[in-house]
Amino acid sequence: MTKFVCKTKNFPKVSIIGTGNVGKTLAQRIVERNLADVCLLDIVEGLPQGIALDLMEARGLELHTRNVVGTNNYEDTANSDVVVITAGIARKPGMSREDLLKINAKIVTEATQKCVNFSPNALYLIITNPLDVMTYLVWKTTNLATSKVVGMAGVLDSTRLQAFIAMELGVSFNDVQGMVLGGHGDLMLPLPRYCTVSGIPITELMDKETINRLIQRTRDGGAEIVKLLKTGSAFYAPASSAYYMIESVLLNQSRLLPAAVYLQGEYGLTDIFLGVPCRLGYCGVEAVLEINLTDEETQALHDSARSVRDNINLALTELNIFKRG
């Protein structure tokens, strides 16, 4: 067979750090939609290589042209356009939130610092919990611009609320828009005034009691799935949420979506990563949108921020570092 040498097109590259259920499902989403090549990294020898090989063996059937590489070497993540941090542990029985925070803070910061050595210009998308705190720590322990660091949870919380609204009303999921701000936890702030069905606010379609029930279900969304599964936690919706954000970046779609971004005075908050609407494109966070909130909503957002800030301070103390500025 005669061989010809030709130059191949350089496709976008996404590196996923951590090959748990979210990481490997996200890899599958990315390659099967032909969005980017994927590098899967994990500290467990053979695990990312096995997942990558399994995905590659399905390529001929899924009819995509993307490559998947599994590795234990951070050097293989070099020149990534997006780095996704999913590494960390899930909370186990008997483990306090503080214990989880301390363990994951060390894992996330060390992993990110290694990635930055090889991909200093990438966008860093954080998924590891507690998400808002981990996103702050990634920025704090690197020289990355705030526009290049973003946390995923706002999209996930909003799509959960969207699903519950659609199921409650019996309408198409495609016609529903949800909006959830604040931290990814019990103090998240769903905004019914900004949740619509074909442009109609849900406040005109449901009574207050029903709306409050759906809001509480959204806050308990992850815990509800954990309770049903008994072993494990949600990963399909988190992976889809991350894909949605990565697609907006790599295709430069500049989508307006809720995400954990750095605030510098918006909403009366500074030096914190918190879920608010932002515009996300190839250069990262292009703008932070400051929407009108009532006094009650503003107070709820500040309460959420206070809880996040307390955990940030706890993590910074554990890592023996100080805040910027």
Secondary structure, DSSP 8 states (H G I E B T S, - for coil): ------------EEEEE--SHHHHHHHHHHHHTT--EEEEE-SSTTHHHHHHHHHHHTHHHHT----EEEES-GGGGTT-SEEEE--S----TT--HHHHHHHHHHHHHHHHHHHHHH-TTSEEEE-SSSHHHHHHHHHHTS---GGGEEE-HHHHHHHHHHHHHHHHHT--GGGEE--EEB-SSTT-EE-GGG-EETTEEGGGTS-HHHHHHHHHHHHTHHHHHHHHHSSS---HHHHHHHHHHHHHHHTT--EEEEEEEEEESGGG-EEEEEEEEEEEETTEEEEE------HHHHHHHHHHHHHHHHHHHHHHHHHT-----
